[in-house]
Amino acid sequence: MASALESALDALYLVAPEQFIETRKALAAQLGKGPDAKAVLEQKKPTRVAHVLNRLARDQADDIAGLSKIAERLSHAHQTGKADALREVISEQRQAVTALSTKASALMSELGVGLNELPAINAVLQAATTSPERAAELALGRFSKTPEANVSFFGGVDVSSVRTEAPEVAKAESKPVPGPAAKEDREAAMATARKKWEQARESAGEVERLEAEHKRLEREADEAAAAAQKAKSQLHEARMEAKRHATFATALKAEHQRLEREEP
């Protein structure tokens, strides 16, 4: 069972940013004057994007919990070096991030947050699929600001600097090979380097796909806004036309009544 402090923090980070200060004071007052109340008063007001992440963590708790499992399977597939298992979990990772990104986009529209902030949210989702710790942080849903989420795979390969072509092996001058052990070490190092490159390439492709998805969602949002504006204009014209008809009908009725009174 959650403690009074934990329950208060959960409630605090669920409210809209504009209600945060007032809610923080009220919850602290309920907890009295002890350390729990002080802990509540020390909480920082979330940014609007952080609030989206906090709401997403609560509204899509099951999906968010699944990101930690993906991170564990991704780590295991990397350690075992099984290509089929790695491809399978990367595909699952892509599907999970896409699904949550779509839900985040809908939530942003509901909360009035611009879709230009979606890449930052996608980066946090992506990071949660590569680290159980980041997934747990996201699941807690208590961000006051957007966490830094430079998505990197195991071995510290940052996708922001990933090359899409295979790394070249420098041609060294012929030197005597010390022995079989040195050759095995070199081959193992080359295999490790290629594996990291393949993982980085996969990650870079995922970032490109998410950017394309973001642009598509922005286009759809613009189209929806234009359609809404057009419908609003049509509604206004229909109301004006109805008003004109009503005025004309009233005039006809008055004329009819006048003629009836003038009849002998």
C-alpha positions as CSV (number, residue, x, y, z in Angstrom):
1,M,0.0,0.0,0.0
2,A,1.4,3.4,-1.0
3,S,2.4,5.8,1.8
4,A,0.7,9.1,2.3
5,L,3.7,10.9,0.8
6,E,3.7,8.6,-2.3
7,S,0.0,9.1,-2.8
8,A,0.3,12.9,-2.4
9,L,3.1,13.0,-5.0
10,D,1.1,10.8,-7.5
11,A,-1.8,13.2,-7.1
12,L,0.4,16.3,-7.4
13,Y,2.0,15.3,-10.7
14,L,-1.3,14.4,-12.2
15,V,-2.8,17.9,-12.1
16,A,-2.2,20.5,-14.9
17,P,0.7,22.8,-14.4
18,E,-1.5,25.8,-13.8
19,Q,-3.0,24.0,-10.8
20,F,0.3,22.7,-9.5
21,I,1.1,25.4,-7.0
22,E,-2.3,25.5,-5.4
23,T,-2.5,21.7,-5.3
24,R,1.0,21.5,-3.8
25,K,0.0,23.8,-0.9
26,A,-3.2,21.9,-0.2
27,L,-1.5,18.5,-0.2
28,A,1.3,19.7,2.1
29,A,-1.4,21.1,4.5
30,Q,-3.0,17.7,4.6
31,L,0.3,16.1,5.6
32,G,0.9,18.5,8.5
33,K,4.2,20.0,9.3
34,G,6.5,17.0,9.2
35,P,9.1,15.9,6.6
36,D,6.4,14.5,4.2
37,A,4.9,18.0,3.9
38,K,8.3,19.5,3.4
39,A,9.0,17.0,0.6
40,V,5.8,17.9,-1.2
41,L,6.6,21.6,-0.9
42,E,10.0,21.0,-2.5
43,Q,8.5,19.6,-5.7
44,K,9.0,21.7,-8.8
45,K,6.2,22.8,-11.2
46,P,6.3,20.7,-14.3
47,T,6.7,22.1,-17.8
48,R,3.9,21.5,-20.2
49,V,5.9,18.7,-22.0
50,A,6.8,17.1,-18.7
51,H,3.1,17.1,-17.8
52,V,2.4,15.3,-21.0
53,L,4.9,12.6,-20.0
54,N,3.4,12.3,-16.5
55,R,-0.1,12.0,-17.9
56,L,1.1,9.4,-20.5
57,A,2.7,7.4,-17.7
58,R,-0.6,7.2,-15.8
59,D,-3.0,6.9,-18.8
60,Q,-0.9,4.2,-20.6
61,A,0.6,2.5,-17.6
62,D,0.6,-1.0,-19.1
63,D,2.3,0.1,-22.3
64,I,4.9,2.1,-20.4
65,A,5.6,-0.9,-18.2
66,G,6.2,-3.0,-21.4
67,L,9.1,-0.7,-22.3
68,S,11.2,-2.0,-19.4
69,K,10.7,-5.6,-20.6
70,I,11.8,-4.6,-24.1
71,A,15.0,-3.0,-22.6
72,E,15.8,-6.2,-20.8
73,R,15.3,-8.3,-23.9
74,L,17.3,-5.9,-26.0
75,S,20.2,-6.2,-23.5
76,H,20.0,-10.0,-23.5
77,A,19.9,-10.2,-27.3
78,H,22.9,-7.9,-27.5
79,Q,24.9,-10.0,-25.0
80,T,24.1,-13.3,-26.7
81,G,24.8,-11.9,-30.2
82,K,21.9,-13.7,-31.8
83,A,21.0,-11.6,-34.9
84,D,17.5,-13.1,-35.2
85,A,16.6,-12.3,-31.6
86,L,18.0,-8.8,-32.0
87,R,16.0,-8.1,-35.1
88,E,12.8,-9.4,-33.4
89,V,13.2,-7.2,-30.3
90,I,14.1,-4.1,-32.4
91,S,10.9,-4.6,-34.4
92,E,9.0,-4.9,-31.1
93,Q,10.8,-1.8,-29.9
94,R,9.8,0.2,-33.0
95,Q,6.1,-0.9,-32.7
96,A,5.9,0.0,-29.0
97,V,7.4,3.5,-29.5
98,T,5.2,4.2,-32.5
99,A,2.1,3.2,-30.6
100,L,2.9,5.3,-27.6
101,S,4.0,8.2,-29.8
102,T,0.5,8.2,-31.5
103,K,-1.1,8.2,-28.0
104,A,1.2,11.0,-26.9
105,S,0.2,13.0,-30.0
106,A,-3.5,12.7,-29.1
107,L,-2.8,13.7,-25.5
108,M,-0.8,16.7,-26.6
109,S,-3.7,17.9,-28.8
110,E,-6.1,17.4,-25.8
111,L,-3.8,19.4,-23.5
112,G,-3.0,22.1,-26.0
113,V,0.7,21.3,-26.4
114,G,2.2,21.9,-29.8
115,L,3.2,18.8,-31.8
116,N,6.6,20.4,-32.4
117,E,7.5,19.0,-28.9
118,L,6.7,15.4,-30.0
119,P,10.4,14.6,-31.0
120,A,11.5,15.2,-27.4
121,I,8.8,12.9,-26.0
122,N,9.7,10.3,-28.6
123,A,13.3,10.5,-27.5
124,V,12.3,9.7,-23.9
125,L,10.2,6.8,-25.1
126,Q,13.1,5.5,-27.2
127,A,15.5,5.8,-24.2
128,A,13.1,3.8,-22.0
129,T,13.4,0.9,-24.4
130,T,17.1,0.7,-24.0
131,S,17.4,1.1,-20.2
132,P,15.2,-0.4,-17.5
133,E,16.2,2.5,-15.2
134,R,14.9,5.1,-17.7
135,A,11.8,3.0,-18.2
136,A,11.2,3.0,-14.4
137,E,11.7,6.7,-14.2
138,L,9.1,7.2,-17.0
139,A,6.7,4.8,-15.4
140,L,6.9,6.8,-12.1
141,G,5.5,9.9,-13.9
142,R,7.0,12.6,-11.8
143,F,8.9,14.7,-14.2
144,S,9.2,18.4,-13.6
145,K,11.1,19.0,-16.9
146,T,11.8,16.9,-19.9
147,P,14.7,14.5,-19.1
148,E,17.7,14.4,-21.4
149,A,17.4,11.4,-23.6
150,N,20.3,11.1,-26.0
151,V,19.3,7.6,-27.2
152,S,22.3,5.3,-27.3
153,F,22.7,1.6,-27.6
154,F,25.1,-0.5,-25.5
155,G,28.7,0.5,-25.8
156,G,27.9,4.2,-25.8
157,V,27.1,4.6,-29.6
158,D,25.2,7.9,-29.9
159,V,22.8,7.9,-32.8
160,S,23.4,11.6,-33.4
161,S,26.8,10.8,-34.9
162,V,26.1,7.5,-36.5
163,R,27.4,6.9,-40.0
164,T,25.2,4.9,-42.4
165,E,28.0,3.2,-44.2
166,A,30.1,0.4,-42.7
167,P,33.3,1.5,-40.9
168,E,36.4,1.1,-42.9
169,V,39.3,-0.9,-41.4
170,A,42.5,1.0,-41.7
171,K,45.1,-0.6,-43.8
172,A,48.2,-1.1,-41.6
173,E,51.6,-1.9,-42.7
174,S,52.4,-5.6,-42.6
175,K,53.8,-6.6,-39.2
176,P,54.7,-9.9,-37.8
177,V,51.7,-11.6,-36.0
178,P,52.8,-12.4,-32.4
179,G,50.7,-15.6,-32.4
180,P,47.3,-17.2,-32.6
181,A,46.0,-15.5,-29.4
182,A,46.7,-12.0,-30.9
183,K,44.9,-12.9,-34.1
184,E,41.8,-14.2,-32.1
185,D,41.8,-11.0,-30.1
186,R,41.9,-8.9,-33.2
187,E,39.1,-10.9,-34.8
188,A,37.0,-10.6,-31.7
189,A,37.5,-6.8,-31.6
190,M,36.5,-6.5,-35.2
191,A,33.4,-8.6,-34.6
192,T,32.5,-6.4,-31.6
193,A,33.0,-3.2,-33.6
194,R,30.8,-4.4,-36.5
195,K,28.1,-5.5,-34.1
196,K,28.1,-2.0,-32.5
197,W,28.0,-0.4,-35.9
198,E,25.0,-2.6,-36.9
199,Q,23.2,-1.6,-33.7
200,A,23.9,2.0,-34.3
201,R,22.7,1.8,-37.9
202,E,19.4,0.3,-36.7
203,S,19.1,3.1,-34.1
204,A,19.8,5.8,-36.7
205,G,17.2,4.3,-39.0
206,E,14.6,4.3,-36.1
207,V,15.3,8.0,-35.5
208,E,14.8,8.8,-39.2
209,R,11.5,6.8,-39.1
210,L,10.3,8.7,-36.1
211,E,11.1,12.0,-37.6
212,A,9.2,11.1,-40.8
213,E,6.3,10.0,-38.6
214,H,6.4,13.3,-36.8
215,K,6.2,15.2,-40.0
216,R,3.3,13.1,-41.1
217,L,1.4,13.8,-37.9
218,E,2.1,17.5,-38.3
219,R,0.7,17.5,-41.8
220,E,-2.4,15.7,-40.6
221,A,-2.8,18.2,-37.7
222,D,-2.6,21.1,-40.2
223,E,-5.1,19.4,-42.5
224,A,-7.5,18.8,-39.6
225,A,-7.2,22.5,-38.4
226,A,-7.9,23.7,-42.0
227,A,-11.0,21.4,-42.2
228,A,-12.2,22.6,-38.8
229,Q,-11.9,26.2,-39.9
230,K,-13.7,25.5,-43.2
231,A,-16.5,23.8,-41.2
232,K,-16.7,26.7,-38.9
233,S,-17.1,29.1,-41.8
234,Q,-19.8,26.9,-43.4
235,L,-21.7,26.8,-40.1
236,H,-21.6,30.6,-39.9
237,E,-22.9,31.0,-43.4
238,A,-25.7,28.4,-42.7
239,R,-26.7,30.3,-39.6
240,M,-26.8,33.6,-41.5
241,E,-28.9,32.0,-44.3
242,A,-31.3,30.6,-41.7
243,K,-31.6,34.1,-40.1
244,R,-32.4,35.6,-43.5
245,H,-35.0,33.0,-44.2
246,A,-36.5,33.6,-40.7
247,T,-36.7,37.3,-41.4
248,F,-38.3,36.8,-44.7
249,A,-40.8,34.4,-43.2
250,T,-41.7,36.9,-40.5
251,A,-42.2,39.6,-43.1
252,L,-44.5,37.3,-45.2
253,K,-46.5,36.4,-42.1
254,A,-47.0,40.1,-41.3
255,E,-48.0,40.9,-44.8
256,H,-50.5,38.0,-44.8
257,Q,-52.0,39.2,-41.5
258,R,-52.3,42.7,-43.0
259,L,-54.1,41.5,-46.1
260,E,-56.5,39.5,-43.9
261,R,-57.4,42.6,-41.9
262,E,-58.1,44.6,-45.1
263,E,-60.4,42.0,-46.6
264,P,-64.1,43.3,-46.7
